[in-house]
């Protein structure tokens, strides 16, 4: 499933996870929803 984050949405990075050599981030939002995303670290503050 592919989803996009809209401007104004806020997520907290819980941890970095290595899946078969690919870096993923476990994140959650204020609604308590948890996601695992693939992202380029260049764009994460």
C-alpha positions in Angstrom: 0.0 0.0 0.0 1.3 3.4 -0.9 0.2 6.6 0.9 1.3 10.1 1.0 1.8 12.5 3.9 0.0 15.8 3.4 1.3 19.2 4.4 0.5 19.9 8.0 0.4 16.3 9.1 2.8 15.6 12.0 4.4 12.3 12.8 6.9 11.1 15.4 9.7 8.8 14.4 9.8 6.0 16.9 12.8 4.0 15.6 14.8 3.1 12.5 14.3 -0.5 11.3 16.5 -2.4 8.9 14.5 -4.7 6.7 16.6 -6.8 4.3 19.2 -4.0 4.1 16.6 -1.3 3.5 16.2 1.4 6.1 12.6 2.0 7.3 11.2 4.2 9.9 8.5 3.2 12.4 6.4 6.4 12.9 3.1 7.3 14.6 0.7 10.2 14.5 -1.4 11.9 17.2 -4.3 9.6 16.4 -2.2 6.6 17.6 -1.9 5.2 14.0 1.5 3.5 13.4 3.2 3.2 10.0 6.4 1.8 8.6 7.8 4.0 5.8 10.7 4.1 3.5 12.3 7.5 3.2 15.4 9.3 2.2 17.1 10.5 5.4 18.0 13.8 3.6 14.4 14.9 4.0 13.9 14.0 7.7 14.7 16.5 10.4 
